Amino acid sequence: MANSNTWWTPTLQTLEMGARAGDPSYRDDPRLKYIPSLFEKLMWTPDADRKVANGTDESGRNVYAAMYELALRNVGQAHRAGVSILTGTDTFDTYLFPGFSTHDELVRLVTAGLSPLDALRTATIDAAIFSGAQDNFGSIAVGKTADMILLDANPLRDIRNTQQMQGLFFNGQFFDRSSLDHLLKFAEQRASSIRNNIHILWDAVNSPLLRVQFAD
């Protein structure tokens, strides 16, 4: 992969879900308040339940946990071998929370063996290079698009500090912490909206994917 300039987006959290599907603390995530309840009940809960039901082999080993640990080792090995890694999450897959999941994935990449700096590159300049957009995005420089997160702590010391957001420049607008909290409150209200959940139910009933899941 390194020799052929092949880039890898490991989406470690998709494997972590199977490994932790039986963990009540994982399933009772406080960020569920931002997810429409019907979406959670129709899609996420059944998916996690299936992982619990078929995740143990004859010896009692959690095969999904073993796969996740192997994936962490593989990502570390690939990084040390010079493979280019990109952050990606498959957002809205089970227990992957939009917005939050990118920060969660950075933590997983550091757990796998990347330095905080290298993990940050996978979501910034390296992502821009892969997309051919490095002239406008990916780093802070004169003339580039001013999309920036302002942090209250140094992510190079602890990658979890990317979650300590105090402000955001996006698309020419600045959002302070109060504005960001207001957006989170709006997302929470939308998630609990009866009308919004009815729309989700209607879309789910007419989804071929969901019909296949029910048939299984």
VENDA-V685258 format. One record per residue. N is the residue number from 0. RES is the residue in three letters. SS is DSSP state (helix for helix, strand for strand, loop for the rest). D_LAST is the distance of its C-alpha to the last C-alpha in Angstrom with 1 decimal. Layout:
BEGIN
n=(N/N)
res=(RES/RES)
ss=(SS/SS)
d_last=(D_LAST/D_LAST)
END
This chain:
BEGIN
n=(0/1/2/3/4/5/6/7/8/9/10/11/12/13/14/15/16/17/18/19/20/21/22/23/24/25/26/27/28/29/30/31/32/33/34/35/36/37/38/39/40/41/42/43/44/45/46/47/48/49/50/51/52/53/54/55/56/57/58/59/60/61/62/63/64/65/66/67/68/69/70/71/72/73/74/75/76/77/78/79/80/81/82/83/84/85/86/87/88/89/90/91/92/93/94/95/96/97/98/99/100/101/102/103/104/105/106/107/108/109/110/111/112/113/114/115/116/117/118/119/120/121/122/123/124/125/126/127/128/129/130/131/132/133/134/135/136/137/138/139/140/141/142/143/144/145/146/147/148/149/150/151/152/153/154/155/156/157/158/159/160/161/162/163/164/165/166/167/168/169/170/171/172/173/174/175/176/177/178/179/180/181/182/183/184/185/186/187/188/189/190/191/192/193/194/195/196/197/198/199/200/201/202/203/204/205/206/207/208/209/210/211/212/213/214/215)
res=(MET/ALA/ASN/SER/ASN/THR/TRP/TRP/THR/PRO/THR/LEU/GLN/THR/LEU/GLU/MET/GLY/ALA/ARG/ALA/GLY/ASP/PRO/SER/TYR/ARG/ASP/ASP/PRO/ARG/LEU/LYS/TYR/ILE/PRO/SER/LEU/PHE/GLU/LYS/LEU/MET/TRP/THR/PRO/ASP/ALA/ASP/ARG/LYS/VAL/ALA/ASN/GLY/THR/ASP/GLU/SER/GLY/ARG/ASN/VAL/TYR/ALA/ALA/MET/TYR/GLU/LEU/ALA/LEU/ARG/ASN/VAL/GLY/GLN/ALA/HIS/ARG/ALA/GLY/VAL/SER/ILE/LEU/THR/GLY/THR/ASP/THR/PHE/ASP/THR/TYR/LEU/PHE/PRO/GLY/PHE/SER/THR/HIS/ASP/GLU/LEU/VAL/ARG/LEU/VAL/THR/ALA/GLY/LEU/SER/PRO/LEU/ASP/ALA/LEU/ARG/THR/ALA/THR/ILE/ASP/ALA/ALA/ILE/PHE/SER/GLY/ALA/GLN/ASP/ASN/PHE/GLY/SER/ILE/ALA/VAL/GLY/LYS/THR/ALA/ASP/MET/ILE/LEU/LEU/ASP/ALA/ASN/PRO/LEU/ARG/ASP/ILE/ARG/ASN/THR/GLN/GLN/MET/GLN/GLY/LEU/PHE/PHE/ASN/GLY/GLN/PHE/PHE/ASP/ARG/SER/SER/LEU/ASP/HIS/LEU/LEU/LYS/PHE/ALA/GLU/GLN/ARG/ALA/SER/SER/ILE/ARG/ASN/ASN/ILE/HIS/ILE/LEU/TRP/ASP/ALA/VAL/ASN/SER/PRO/LEU/LEU/ARG/VAL/GLN/PHE/ALA/ASP)
ss=(loop/loop/loop/loop/loop/loop/strand/strand/loop/loop/loop/helix/helix/helix/helix/helix/helix/helix/helix/helix/loop/loop/loop/helix/helix/helix/helix/loop/loop/helix/helix/helix/helix/helix/loop/loop/helix/helix/helix/helix/helix/helix/helix/helix/helix/helix/helix/helix/helix/helix/helix/helix/helix/helix/loop/strand/loop/loop/loop/loop/loop/strand/helix/helix/helix/helix/helix/helix/helix/helix/helix/helix/helix/helix/helix/helix/helix/helix/helix/helix/loop/loop/loop/strand/strand/loop/loop/loop/loop/loop/loop/loop/loop/loop/loop/loop/loop/loop/loop/helix/helix/helix/helix/helix/helix/helix/helix/helix/helix/helix/helix/helix/loop/loop/loop/helix/helix/helix/helix/helix/helix/helix/helix/loop/helix/helix/helix/helix/helix/helix/helix/loop/loop/loop/loop/loop/loop/loop/loop/loop/loop/loop/loop/loop/loop/loop/loop/strand/strand/strand/strand/loop/loop/loop/loop/loop/loop/loop/helix/helix/helix/helix/helix/loop/strand/strand/strand/strand/strand/strand/loop/loop/strand/strand/strand/strand/helix/helix/helix/helix/helix/helix/helix/helix/helix/helix/helix/helix/helix/helix/helix/loop/loop/helix/helix/helix/helix/helix/helix/helix/helix/helix/helix/helix/helix/loop/loop/helix/helix/helix/helix/helix/helix/helix/helix/loop)
d_last=(36.5/39.7/41.8/39.8/39.5/35.7/34.4/31.5/29.4/27.6/25.6/26.0/24.4/20.9/21.3/23.1/20.2/18.4/21.7/22.6/19.4/20.8/24.2/25.1/27.7/25.3/22.8/25.8/27.2/30.0/29.0/26.0/28.7/28.5/24.8/23.9/22.5/19.7/18.6/18.6/16.8/14.0/13.6/15.6/15.2/11.4/11.7/14.7/13.4/10.8/13.9/15.9/13.7/13.6/16.8/19.4/20.7/22.8/25.9/24.4/24.5/22.3/21.2/20.3/23.8/25.3/23.7/25.0/28.4/28.6/27.8/30.6/32.9/32.0/32.7/36.0/37.0/36.2/38.2/41.1/41.0/41.4/38.0/37.7/35.0/33.7/32.1/28.6/25.8/22.8/23.7/21.1/18.6/17.8/21.2/23.2/25.8/27.5/31.1/30.9/28.5/31.2/33.6/31.1/30.4/34.2/34.4/31.7/33.8/36.9/35.2/34.4/38.1/39.0/42.1/41.8/43.7/41.5/38.4/40.0/40.8/37.2/36.7/40.1/42.4/40.2/37.5/40.3/41.7/38.4/38.1/41.7/42.5/44.8/47.8/46.4/43.9/43.1/46.4/49.2/52.1/54.5/53.2/49.5/47.1/47.6/44.0/44.6/43.4/46.3/45.6/47.5/47.2/47.3/43.9/45.8/46.5/43.1/40.2/38.8/41.8/40.1/38.6/42.2/42.5/45.6/45.5/43.9/45.5/43.1/44.1/47.6/47.0/47.5/45.3/46.8/45.0/45.5/44.0/40.9/40.5/40.8/38.0/35.8/36.8/35.8/32.4/32.0/33.2/30.8/27.9/29.0/29.9/28.5/29.0/27.2/24.2/24.1/24.1/21.1/19.3/20.4/19.3/15.8/15.4/16.6/14.6/12.6/10.9/9.9/8.7/6.3/5.2/5.4/3.8/0.0)
END
